[in-house]
Amino acid sequence: MNNLSSTSLVPAIPLIRMRHYAQPGVAVRAFFLFYSPQHVPSLAAHTILTNPTHPLHLPFTHRYEAQDRTTLWWTVYGTLKQLPTKVVRGWGERRLKQAFRAALLNRGFDAQGRRVVVVVDEKGDAGRGSERGEGKGNLIGTVRLQVMKPIVALRGADVREQAGWAVDRIVRLCEKEGGGGGGSRRIKLNKMKR
């Protein structure tokens, strides 16, 4: 039988509130943007990470500790209140993911927020590559994009425009936090005593 004290059961993962940002001058929003300069696990993952008796606690802990802290963690999700049908919710999430990835690429970042550089080989052919150094110039933090009901009726160009605004806003926030590459911190998990 385990002899566990109550203090060893709670890992040191604070539940950080993410700040909401809204695009000014837009009558119909396709999504809500939430951003934190720190790397924050999702609410579902946070619940599992803070409960050592959960069957998925160890795999989630290993995955969380192994995640790259020099990149942007981003996720797109829909809620039952906004989009009650699973098919429509999935379609809206997919549409926003594609627009957000395209906006990242158009602004010089790969899908993980790493700065993309043009690489020229010996033959003089140019190709794209990701800068994998110390994270200098990378987008760092956590982004959550919550799909809203109007995404169903909006034109694709409007969704791409709003996704572009979101990436521009994240770039400005990362520059404000320290130029990217230095604004993140690793949250260490307490190990459960056995």
C-alpha positions as CSV (number, residue, x, y, z in Angstrom):
1,M,0.0,0.0,0.0
2,N,1.3,3.5,-0.9
3,N,2.1,5.8,2.0
4,L,1.5,9.2,0.2
5,S,1.2,12.5,1.8
6,S,-1.3,15.0,0.5
7,T,1.5,17.4,-0.5
8,S,3.2,15.0,-2.9
9,L,0.0,14.4,-4.8
10,V,-0.3,17.9,-6.3
11,P,2.2,18.7,-9.1
12,A,3.4,22.2,-9.4
13,I,1.4,23.2,-12.5
14,P,-0.4,26.4,-12.0
15,L,-3.6,26.9,-13.9
16,I,-2.7,30.1,-15.8
17,R,-5.5,32.2,-17.2
18,M,-5.0,33.1,-20.8
19,R,-5.7,36.6,-22.0
20,H,-8.4,37.1,-24.6
21,Y,-7.6,39.3,-27.6
22,A,-10.3,40.7,-30.0
23,Q,-9.7,42.2,-33.4
24,P,-10.9,45.8,-33.5
25,G,-13.4,46.8,-36.3
26,V,-14.6,43.3,-37.1
27,A,-18.4,42.9,-37.0
28,V,-18.4,39.1,-37.3
29,R,-15.7,37.1,-35.6
30,A,-14.8,33.6,-36.7
31,F,-12.9,32.8,-33.5
32,F,-11.7,34.0,-30.1
33,L,-8.0,34.3,-29.6
34,F,-6.5,33.4,-26.2
35,Y,-2.7,33.8,-25.7
36,S,-0.2,33.3,-22.8
37,P,3.5,33.8,-23.1
38,Q,4.0,30.7,-21.0
39,H,3.5,27.2,-22.1
40,V,0.2,26.1,-20.6
41,P,-1.4,22.6,-20.9
42,S,-5.0,22.4,-22.0
43,L,-7.7,22.2,-19.3
44,A,-8.2,18.5,-19.9
45,A,-4.4,17.8,-19.7
46,H,-4.2,20.0,-16.6
47,T,-6.8,17.9,-14.9
48,I,-4.9,14.7,-15.7
49,L,-1.4,16.2,-14.8
50,T,-2.6,17.3,-11.4
51,N,-4.2,14.0,-10.5
52,P,-1.5,11.3,-9.9
53,T,-4.2,8.6,-9.5
54,H,-5.5,9.2,-13.1
55,P,-4.5,6.3,-15.4
56,L,-3.1,8.6,-18.0
57,H,-1.0,10.7,-15.5
58,L,2.4,9.2,-16.3
59,P,2.1,9.3,-20.1
60,F,0.8,12.9,-20.0
61,T,3.6,13.9,-17.6
62,H,6.3,12.5,-19.9
63,R,4.7,14.1,-22.9
64,Y,4.4,17.5,-21.2
65,E,8.0,17.5,-19.9
66,A,9.3,16.5,-23.3
67,Q,7.5,19.1,-25.3
68,D,9.7,21.7,-27.1
69,R,9.6,25.0,-25.2
70,T,11.1,27.0,-28.0
71,T,8.0,26.8,-30.2
72,L,4.4,27.9,-30.2
73,W,1.8,25.5,-28.7
74,W,-1.5,26.2,-30.4
75,T,-4.8,24.4,-30.6
76,V,-8.2,25.0,-32.2
77,Y,-11.3,23.9,-30.5
78,G,-15.1,24.3,-30.8
79,T,-17.7,24.3,-28.1
80,L,-21.0,22.6,-28.0
81,K,-22.7,25.9,-27.2
82,Q,-21.3,27.6,-30.3
83,L,-21.5,24.6,-32.7
84,P,-23.7,21.9,-31.4
85,T,-23.3,19.5,-34.3
86,K,-20.0,17.4,-34.3
87,V,-19.6,17.5,-38.0
88,V,-20.0,21.3,-38.3
89,R,-17.7,21.8,-35.3
90,G,-15.0,19.6,-36.9
91,W,-15.4,21.4,-40.2
92,G,-15.0,24.8,-38.5
93,E,-12.0,23.6,-36.6
94,R,-10.4,22.2,-39.7
95,R,-11.1,25.4,-41.7
96,L,-9.5,27.6,-39.0
97,K,-6.5,25.3,-38.6
98,Q,-5.8,25.5,-42.3
99,A,-6.2,29.3,-42.3
100,F,-3.9,29.7,-39.2
101,R,-1.2,27.4,-40.7
102,A,-1.3,29.4,-44.0
103,A,-1.1,32.7,-42.0
104,L,1.9,31.4,-40.1
105,L,3.6,30.4,-43.4
106,N,2.8,33.7,-45.1
107,R,4.5,35.6,-42.2
108,G,7.6,33.4,-42.3
109,F,6.9,30.8,-39.7
110,D,6.3,27.0,-39.8
111,A,3.4,25.3,-38.2
112,Q,5.1,25.2,-34.8
113,G,5.9,29.0,-34.9
114,R,9.6,28.5,-35.7
115,R,11.1,31.1,-38.0
116,V,11.5,29.7,-41.6
117,V,14.6,30.6,-43.4
118,V,15.5,30.1,-47.1
119,V,18.2,27.5,-47.5
120,V,20.4,27.5,-50.6
121,D,22.2,24.2,-51.4
122,E,25.5,23.8,-53.4
123,K,23.6,23.8,-56.7
124,G,22.0,27.2,-55.9
125,D,18.5,25.7,-55.5
126,A,16.5,27.5,-52.8
127,G,14.3,25.6,-50.4
128,R,12.7,26.2,-47.1
129,G,13.9,25.1,-43.8
130,S,13.1,25.8,-40.1
131,E,15.6,27.6,-38.0
132,R,16.3,25.2,-35.1
133,G,18.8,27.3,-33.1
134,E,18.1,28.6,-29.6
135,G,14.6,29.7,-30.7
136,K,15.7,33.2,-31.7
137,G,12.8,34.8,-33.6
138,N,10.5,31.9,-32.9
139,L,6.9,32.5,-31.6
140,I,6.7,31.2,-28.1
141,G,3.8,30.6,-25.8
142,T,0.4,29.0,-25.9
143,V,-2.4,30.0,-28.3
144,R,-6.0,28.7,-28.1
145,L,-8.4,29.5,-30.9
146,Q,-12.0,29.0,-30.0
147,V,-14.2,28.6,-33.1
148,M,-17.3,30.7,-33.1
149,K,-20.7,30.0,-34.9
150,P,-20.2,32.7,-37.6
151,I,-17.3,30.7,-39.2
152,V,-19.9,28.6,-40.9
153,A,-21.2,31.5,-43.0
154,L,-18.0,33.6,-43.4
155,R,-16.2,33.5,-46.7
156,G,-12.8,31.8,-46.8
157,A,-11.0,35.1,-47.4
158,D,-12.5,36.6,-44.3
159,V,-11.4,33.6,-42.2
160,R,-7.9,33.9,-43.6
161,E,-7.8,37.6,-43.0
162,Q,-8.8,37.1,-39.3
163,A,-6.2,34.3,-39.0
164,G,-3.6,36.7,-40.4
165,W,-4.6,39.3,-37.8
166,A,-4.2,36.7,-35.1
167,V,-0.7,35.7,-36.2
168,D,0.3,39.4,-36.4
169,R,-1.0,40.0,-32.9
170,I,0.9,37.0,-31.6
171,V,4.1,38.2,-33.3
172,R,3.7,41.6,-31.6
173,L,3.0,40.0,-28.2
174,C,6.1,37.7,-28.5
175,E,8.3,40.7,-29.5
176,K,6.9,42.6,-26.5
177,E,7.6,39.7,-24.1
178,G,11.3,39.6,-25.1
179,G,11.8,39.1,-28.8
180,G,10.9,35.4,-28.8
181,G,13.2,32.7,-27.7
182,G,13.4,33.9,-24.1
183,G,9.9,34.4,-22.9
184,S,9.1,30.8,-21.9
185,R,9.7,28.9,-18.8
186,R,9.4,25.2,-18.1
187,I,7.0,24.3,-15.3
188,K,8.6,21.4,-13.4
189,L,6.3,18.6,-12.2
190,N,6.8,17.1,-8.8
191,K,7.4,13.4,-8.9
192,M,5.0,11.2,-7.1
193,K,6.6,9.3,-4.2
194,R,6.1,5.6,-4.4
